[in-house]
């Protein structure tokens, strides 16, 4: 595979309320942990089965392949094997994904998206405002065990491209500047006590051990992927000491911080932001280790200011091209996300369209047949 051109199957096996509020209907829960703690067992079983059986099906894999993409990144939870109450496992759906991917010529990156106690405090980390995983030795070991089980289960599947160790372990800068516990208030402050960012020295040690444990089962023809932990430049030289074989570094360059200057053309301002903030570190690290943009989209702060449908389409197409031109100078990319089922009448819904691959394709905001370029 020369270049990865893929899409994330977000909100399928790991829930994010903003992407599909219907799953949280009838509750005041903001994250998957509290949803599973709150719903009665019968309702929970029915709701999860209905969601997982219909949100992504084989037809979606056929569509993705038809769009010229060659890979999917599938976020999975730490409770995927069904051994953590009160959660419902979902390994059978990942099995189906492999069947569908192999039938339609797609490769899969399995992404361990959550950890017990959370690795970031985000809603997408499973529980809002809590980040205690790295402080709990037993839970760190549990995550390593899950990774080993995934590696062993899928090691011989031709559809497996790689296994991602852990999604978005949070840095001190993002934890502090992002005011995570204000943005994602913990439901139980006692449970969130002691929460904090993942230190770089811990993460580097954990990654080495995760690689060692995964390679006990996974052949070197399959990639092991590491997220940069929102500290891309701190991996300079880390992957060049001969320990690692067929590894990939994942970064998530979103455009939320791209604010054009007053009077500046919005698209040119976004291009300036990309050049000033992404180009040097991505090209530098991409020269040491294959690098992917494992999550990104075309949603941006300038979109609400577009006056006409044509203006919006032209801007989005240019923003898409500026990003992919950079990402393809390394290994490639996975768009976030394949689909959203949010309430389009809510404030901000127009901006959210730029996160939805199907919507972007239908509106002509991204090129047809993405693999032909």
PAKOLPA-391565 format. One line per field, with one value per residue (C-alpha): residue number from 1; residue in three letters; z, y, x. Coordinates in Angstrom, 3 decimals, decimal comma. Layout:
% residues N
seq c(NUM; ...)
type c(Ala; ...)
Z c(Z; ...)
Y c(Y; ...)
X c(X; ...)
***
This chain:
% residues 373
seq c(1; 2; 3; 4; 5; 6; 7; 8; 9; 10; 11; 12; 13; 14; 15; 16; 17; 18; 19; 20; 21; 22; 23; 24; 25; 26; 27; 28; 29; 30; 31; 32; 33; 34; 35; 36; 37; 38; 39; 40; 41; 42; 43; 44; 45; 46; 47; 48; 49; 50; 51; 52; 53; 54; 55; 56; 57; 58; 59; 60; 61; 62; 63; 64; 65; 66; 67; 68; 69; 70; 71; 72; 73; 74; 75; 76; 77; 78; 79; 80; 81; 82; 83; 84; 85; 86; 87; 88; 89; 90; 91; 92; 93; 94; 95; 96; 97; 98; 99; 100; 101; 102; 103; 104; 105; 106; 107; 108; 109; 110; 111; 112; 113; 114; 115; 116; 117; 118; 119; 120; 121; 122; 123; 124; 125; 126; 127; 128; 129; 130; 131; 132; 133; 134; 135; 136; 137; 138; 139; 140; 141; 142; 143; 144; 145; 146; 147; 148; 149; 150; 151; 152; 153; 154; 155; 156; 157; 158; 159; 160; 161; 162; 163; 164; 165; 166; 167; 168; 169; 170; 171; 172; 173; 174; 175; 176; 177; 178; 179; 180; 181; 182; 183; 184; 185; 186; 187; 188; 189; 190; 191; 192; 193; 194; 195; 196; 197; 198; 199; 200; 201; 202; 203; 204; 205; 206; 207; 208; 209; 210; 211; 212; 213; 214; 215; 216; 217; 218; 219; 220; 221; 222; 223; 224; 225; 226; 227; 228; 229; 230; 231; 232; 233; 234; 235; 236; 237; 238; 239; 240; 241; 242; 243; 244; 245; 246; 247; 248; 249; 250; 251; 252; 253; 254; 255; 256; 257; 258; 259; 260; 261; 262; 263; 264; 265; 266; 267; 268; 269; 270; 271; 272; 273; 274; 275; 276; 277; 278; 279; 280; 281; 282; 283; 284; 285; 286; 287; 288; 289; 290; 291; 292; 293; 294; 295; 296; 297; 298; 299; 300; 301; 302; 303; 304; 305; 306; 307; 308; 309; 310; 311; 312; 313; 314; 315; 316; 317; 318; 319; 320; 321; 322; 323; 324; 325; 326; 327; 328; 329; 330; 331; 332; 333; 334; 335; 336; 337; 338; 339; 340; 341; 342; 343; 344; 345; 346; 347; 348; 349; 350; 351; 352; 353; 354; 355; 356; 357; 358; 359; 360; 361; 362; 363; 364; 365; 366; 367; 368; 369; 370; 371; 372; 373)
type c(Unk; Unk; Unk; Unk; Unk; Unk; Unk; Unk; Unk; Unk; Unk; Unk; Unk; Unk; Unk; Unk; Unk; Unk; Unk; Unk; Unk; Unk; Unk; Unk; Unk; Unk; Unk; Unk; Unk; Unk; Unk; Unk; Unk; Unk; Unk; Unk; Unk; Unk; Unk; Unk; Unk; Unk; Unk; Unk; Unk; Unk; Unk; Unk; Unk; Unk; Unk; Unk; Unk; Unk; Unk; Unk; Unk; Unk; Unk; Unk; Unk; Unk; Unk; Unk; Unk; Unk; Unk; Unk; Unk; Unk; Unk; Unk; Unk; Unk; Unk; Unk; Unk; Unk; Unk; Unk; Unk; Unk; Unk; Unk; Unk; Unk; Unk; Unk; Unk; Unk; Unk; Unk; Unk; Unk; Unk; Unk; Unk; Unk; Unk; Unk; Unk; Unk; Unk; Unk; Unk; Unk; Unk; Unk; Unk; Unk; Unk; Unk; Unk; Unk; Unk; Unk; Unk; Unk; Unk; Unk; Unk; Unk; Unk; Unk; Unk; Unk; Unk; Unk; Unk; Unk; Unk; Unk; Unk; Unk; Unk; Unk; Unk; Unk; Unk; Unk; Unk; Unk; Unk; Unk; Unk; Unk; Unk; Unk; Unk; Unk; Unk; Unk; Unk; Unk; Unk; Unk; Unk; Unk; Unk; Unk; Unk; Unk; Unk; Unk; Unk; Unk; Unk; Unk; Unk; Unk; Unk; Unk; Unk; Unk; Unk; Unk; Unk; Unk; Unk; Unk; Unk; Unk; Unk; Unk; Unk; Unk; Unk; Unk; Unk; Unk; Unk; Unk; Unk; Unk; Unk; Unk; Unk; Unk; Unk; Unk; Unk; Unk; Unk; Unk; Unk; Unk; Unk; Unk; Unk; Unk; Unk; Unk; Unk; Unk; Unk; Unk; Unk; Unk; Unk; Unk; Unk; Unk; Unk; Unk; Unk; Unk; Unk; Unk; Unk; Unk; Unk; Unk; Unk; Unk; Unk; Unk; Unk; Unk; Unk; Unk; Unk; Unk; Unk; Unk; Unk; Unk; Unk; Unk; Unk; Unk; Unk; Unk; Unk; Unk; Unk; Unk; Unk; Unk; Unk; Unk; Unk; Unk; Unk; Unk; Unk; Unk; Unk; Unk; Unk; Unk; Unk; Unk; Unk; Unk; Unk; Unk; Unk; Unk; Unk; Unk; Unk; Unk; Unk; Unk; Unk; Unk; Unk; Unk; Unk; Unk; Unk; Unk; Unk; Unk; Unk; Unk; Unk; Unk; Unk; Unk; Unk; Unk; Unk; Unk; Unk; Unk; Unk; Unk; Unk; Unk; Unk; Unk; Unk; Unk; Unk; Unk; Unk; Unk; Unk; Unk; Unk; Unk; Unk; Unk; Unk; Unk; Unk; Unk; Unk; Unk; Unk; Unk; Unk; Unk; Unk; Unk; Unk; Unk; Unk; Unk; Unk; Unk; Unk; Unk; Unk; Unk; Unk; Unk; Unk; Unk; Unk; Unk; Unk; Unk; Unk; Unk; Unk; Unk; Unk; Unk; Unk; Unk; Unk; Unk; Unk; Unk; Unk; Unk; Unk; Unk; Unk; Unk; Unk)
Z c(0,000; -1,199; 0,642; 3,272; 2,303; 4,862; 7,120; 10,790; 11,808; 14,814; 17,163; 16,119; 18,820; 20,958; 21,573; 21,401; 22,372; 20,021; 17,043; 17,876; 20,796; 20,270; 22,055; 25,191; 24,958; 28,245; 30,322; 31,440; 30,704; 28,772; 28,289; 27,642; 31,117; 32,796; 30,075; 30,815; 34,556; 34,208; 31,672; 32,917; 31,589; 29,193; 27,662; 27,466; 25,663; 23,159; 22,542; 21,995; 19,736; 17,598; 17,310; 16,499; 14,024; 11,998; 12,408; 10,269; 7,926; 4,976; 2,685; 4,302; 3,531; -0,072; -0,230; 1,328; -1,201; -3,970; -2,881; -3,661; -0,054; 0,903; 4,700; 7,770; 11,295; 13,805; 17,347; 19,881; 23,673; 26,344; 27,212; 23,676; 24,959; 27,267; 30,529; 32,258; 33,916; 33,308; 29,701; 26,744; 24,637; 20,870; 19,540; 17,245; 15,394; 14,860; 13,451; 11,011; 10,053; 9,024; 6,910; 5,166; 4,729; 3,171; 0,879; -0,457; -0,533; 2,528; 5,260; 8,965; 11,621; 15,014; 17,345; 21,092; 21,779; 25,524; 28,712; 32,152; 34,123; 30,807; 29,262; 28,500; 30,321; 27,040; 26,344; 23,611; 26,272; 27,807; 30,927; 31,180; 33,417; 34,661; 33,746; 36,216; 34,013; 33,987; 37,790; 38,190; 37,540; 37,304; 34,662; 32,668; 32,666; 31,642; 28,565; 27,617; 27,940; 25,678; 23,067; 23,204; 22,767; 19,760; 18,199; 18,708; 17,396; 14,153; 13,430; 10,412; 8,948; 5,532; 6,278; 9,259; 8,425; 11,978; 15,662; 17,392; 21,005; 22,528; 21,247; 22,409; 25,761; 26,940; 27,401; 30,207; 27,809; 26,469; 29,935; 31,291; 28,357; 27,412; 30,982; 30,528; 33,758; 33,043; 29,465; 30,434; 34,027; 35,887; 37,059; 40,223; 41,548; 43,882; 40,948; 39,203; 42,200; 41,330; 37,581; 35,505; 32,218; 30,996; 31,516; 28,499; 30,366; 31,324; 27,783; 26,218; 28,642; 28,092; 24,313; 24,427; 26,589; 24,441; 21,329; 22,945; 24,075; 20,749; 18,768; 20,767; 18,615; 15,682; 12,722; 11,578; 8,348; 10,421; 11,671; 15,296; 15,563; 18,318; 18,844; 19,494; 22,691; 21,505; 21,728; 18,191; 18,483; 21,592; 19,487; 17,597; 17,523; 19,570; 16,753; 15,267; 17,844; 16,140; 18,684; 16,504; 13,225; 11,048; 13,387; 12,514; 14,380; 14,429; 14,823; 14,876; 13,227; 13,557; 12,463; 15,623; 16,311; 12,795; 13,114; 10,149; 11,029; 10,749; 7,082; 5,939; 3,347; 5,423; 3,193; 2,914; 6,690; 7,182; 4,690; 6,664; 9,871; 8,301; 6,993; 10,248; 12,666; 10,912; 7,986; 9,729; 12,502; 10,205; 7,558; 10,166; 12,027; 8,770; 7,667; 10,685; 10,987; 8,749; 9,915; 9,439; 10,196; 11,988; 12,622; 10,824; 8,991; 7,036; 9,772; 10,606; 12,260; 8,944; 7,622; 9,267; 7,492; 4,003; 2,333; -0,520; -1,148; -3,989; -1,825; 0,906; -1,520; -3,090; 0,323; 1,651; -1,447; -1,121; 2,607; 1,930; -0,690; 1,489; 4,251; 2,143; 0,099; 3,360; 4,848; 1,723; 1,972; 4,702; 4,849; 4,513; 6,476; 8,014; 7,889; 11,045; 10,714; 8,336; 9,543; 12,158; 13,318; 15,197; 15,388; 12,378; 13,973; 16,868; 16,977; 15,271; 13,121; 9,907; 11,200; 12,211; 8,601; 7,937; 10,267; 8,307; 5,388; 3,769; 3,983; 2,569; -0,343; -1,045; -1,083; -3,378; -0,719; -1,275; -4,571; -6,131; -6,263; -3,672; -4,532; -8,148; -7,459)
Y c(0,000; 3,173; 5,758; 5,381; 7,127; 6,149; 7,086; 6,517; 4,516; 6,734; 6,326; 2,715; 0,679; 3,673; 6,133; 9,916; 11,661; 14,617; 12,259; 10,420; 11,854; 9,272; 6,599; 8,762; 9,517; 9,423; 9,974; 12,943; 11,090; 12,758; 9,768; 6,037; 4,975; 6,684; 5,567; 1,940; 2,537; 4,198; 2,195; -0,859; -4,051; -5,033; -1,559; -1,336; -4,670; -3,782; -0,254; -1,327; -4,232; -2,044; 0,657; -1,648; -3,684; -0,700; 2,190; 0,437; -2,463; -4,185; -1,648; 1,067; -0,854; -1,174; 2,572; 3,420; 1,258; 2,852; 6,289; 5,228; 4,803; 1,847; 1,696; 2,201; 3,057; 1,437; 2,832; 0,053; 0,218; -1,471; -3,591; -5,010; -8,602; -8,211; -8,786; -5,459; -4,778; -2,869; -2,618; -4,728; -6,234; -5,909; -8,252; -9,971; -6,696; -6,241; -9,782; -8,732; -5,655; -7,883; -10,030; -6,971; -5,261; -8,327; -8,812; -5,253; -4,748; -2,527; -2,611; -2,104; -0,155; -1,270; 1,728; 1,132; 4,309; 4,133; 2,902; 2,187; 5,417; 7,196; 8,405; 11,922; 12,975; 13,599; 12,263; 10,149; 8,649; 7,004; 9,118; 12,902; 14,710; 11,582; 10,746; 8,228; 5,242; 5,834; 6,000; 2,531; -0,224; -2,907; -0,975; -0,288; -4,039; -4,629; -2,432; -4,341; -7,583; -6,281; -5,293; -8,770; -10,395; -8,208; -8,916; -12,644; -12,737; -10,846; -11,516; -13,717; -11,699; -10,293; -7,265; -6,176; -3,237; -2,423; -2,065; 1,320; 1,164; 3,954; 6,950; 10,466; 10,065; 13,637; 15,929; 18,398; 21,324; 20,124; 19,146; 22,599; 24,886; 22,917; 23,150; 19,595; 19,227; 22,479; 21,499; 17,924; 18,146; 14,835; 13,455; 12,065; 14,409; 11,700; 9,405; 12,203; 12,969; 12,841; 13,097; 14,591; 14,392; 11,480; 12,307; 11,863; 9,611; 7,290; 7,254; 6,428; 3,554; 2,298; 2,426; 0,301; -2,303; -2,260; -2,776; -5,691; -7,354; -6,844; -8,243; -11,480; -12,147; -9,736; -10,353; -7,516; -7,265; -5,617; -2,060; -0,965; 2,597; 5,144; 8,385; 11,397; 12,268; 15,889; 16,336; 15,626; 17,233; 15,195; 12,025; 13,362; 10,479; 8,083; 5,622; 5,572; 3,463; 0,112; -1,232; -0,698; -2,423; -1,343; 1,317; 4,390; 7,674; 9,102; 12,786; 14,473; 17,899; 19,523; 23,067; 24,342; 26,652; 28,064; 31,581; 33,886; 37,385; 40,267; 41,090; 38,028; 35,712; 32,748; 30,060; 31,797; 32,214; 28,501; 27,779; 30,059; 28,238; 24,844; 26,075; 27,750; 25,041; 21,679; 21,601; 21,585; 19,057; 16,710; 16,681; 16,407; 13,445; 11,944; 11,727; 9,555; 7,319; 6,827; 9,295; 9,383; 11,972; 9,465; 12,016; 15,273; 16,877; 19,979; 21,607; 24,999; 28,313; 30,129; 27,881; 29,712; 32,897; 31,461; 33,254; 30,946; 27,220; 27,583; 29,635; 27,011; 24,164; 25,919; 26,764; 23,240; 21,700; 23,946; 23,255; 19,513; 19,755; 21,817; 19,218; 16,071; 17,515; 17,763; 14,438; 12,498; 13,677; 11,064; 7,866; 9,216; 9,899; 8,804; 11,349; 11,779; 10,546; 8,388; 9,514; 11,587; 11,396; 14,678; 17,010; 19,290; 21,897; 22,482; 25,534; 24,767; 21,984; 23,607; 23,636; 19,967; 18,960; 19,242; 16,281; 13,980; 12,205; 11,114; 14,614; 16,097; 13,664; 14,285; 18,051; 17,804; 19,254; 16,512; 14,989; 11,935; 8,730; 9,774; 7,012; 8,052; 11,127)
X c(0,000; 1,720; -0,384; -3,065; -6,265; -8,818; -11,689; -12,465; -15,509; -16,054; -19,029; -19,618; -17,894; -16,867; -19,695; -19,442; -22,651; -22,236; -22,047; -25,297; -27,284; -30,056; -27,996; -28,142; -31,858; -33,725; -30,587; -28,526; -25,277; -22,466; -20,164; -20,280; -19,203; -22,114; -24,505; -23,613; -23,840; -27,247; -29,260; -31,170; -29,593; -32,383; -32,606; -28,825; -28,521; -31,223; -29,971; -26,370; -27,260; -29,516; -26,848; -23,946; -25,981; -27,160; -24,703; -22,079; -22,881; -21,239; -22,890; -20,753; -17,566; -18,706; -19,356; -15,997; -14,163; -16,206; -15,009; -11,458; -10,364; -8,187; -8,382; -10,541; -9,462; -11,790; -11,854; -12,495; -13,027; -10,946; -13,985; -14,179; -13,906; -16,905; -15,038; -15,686; -19,035; -21,248; -20,047; -21,121; -18,358; -18,264; -15,579; -18,083; -18,625; -14,892; -14,866; -17,580; -15,575; -12,671; -14,953; -16,362; -12,998; -11,431; -14,425; -14,078; -10,310; -9,932; -7,304; -8,066; -6,206; -7,526; -7,354; -7,604; -9,547; -10,190; -8,534; -10,033; -9,894; -9,306; -6,089; -7,313; -10,501; -12,319; -15,808; -14,186; -11,910; -14,961; -15,509; -15,537; -13,092; -11,328; -7,716; -6,295; -5,379; -1,618; -1,560; -3,061; -0,527; -3,201; -5,114; -1,947; -1,350; -4,958; -4,521; -1,364; -3,324; -6,104; -3,524; -1,995; -5,399; -6,191; -2,798; -3,205; -6,769; -6,156; -2,488; -3,204; -6,057; -5,098; -7,279; -5,188; -2,934; -1,983; -2,792; -2,773; -1,601; -3,717; -5,618; -4,736; -2,964; -3,103; -0,115; 0,416; -0,027; -3,381; -4,610; -3,791; -4,535; -7,633; -9,009; -10,209; -12,142; -13,982; -14,740; -15,672; -16,930; -16,660; -19,964; -18,393; -15,689; -14,432; -13,761; -11,869; -9,671; -5,992; -6,612; -3,849; -1,938; 0,177; 3,872; 6,115; 8,558; 5,681; 4,334; 7,688; 8,213; 4,669; 5,048; 8,200; 6,526; 3,384; 5,485; 7,324; 4,112; 2,331; 5,269; 5,031; 1,967; 1,923; 4,256; 6,474; 4,486; 1,727; 2,236; 2,257; 0,948; 1,616; -0,264; 1,962; 0,093; -0,284; 3,497; 4,682; 8,107; 9,006; 9,344; 12,349; 14,845; 12,693; 11,992; 15,489; 17,355; 16,746; 14,251; 11,190; 10,293; 7,356; 6,019; 3,966; 3,501; -0,021; -0,851; -4,268; -4,006; -7,414; -8,212; -9,909; -6,974; -6,906; -8,320; -7,661; -6,530; -9,039; -9,523; -7,568; -9,112; -10,385; -8,935; -5,569; -5,567; -6,123; -3,355; -1,044; -1,948; -1,185; 2,165; 3,203; 2,061; 2,095; 4,497; 7,886; 7,117; 5,193; 7,901; 10,653; 9,161; 7,887; 11,505; 12,350; 9,283; 6,236; 3,615; -0,148; -2,782; -4,986; -7,731; -8,473; -11,377; -12,319; -14,427; -12,950; -13,702; -14,164; -16,950; -19,871; -18,816; -19,195; -22,089; -23,119; -23,235; -20,715; -18,367; -18,559; -17,859; -14,880; -13,415; -13,835; -12,268; -9,236; -8,930; -9,147; -6,396; -4,070; -4,262; -3,971; -1,106; 0,831; -0,295; 0,602; 4,192; 4,363; 2,292; -1,242; -4,409; -7,712; -10,567; -12,680; -15,320; -17,335; -20,774; -22,560; -26,173; -26,317; -29,297; -28,911; -31,201; -28,783; -26,506; -23,231; -24,683; -23,504; -19,948; -20,268; -20,923; -17,200; -16,604; -18,940; -17,240; -20,499; -21,918; -18,701; -18,791; -22,482; -21,962; -18,931; -16,621; -14,066; -12,891; -14,469; -12,420; -9,873; -7,451; -7,002; -4,865)
***
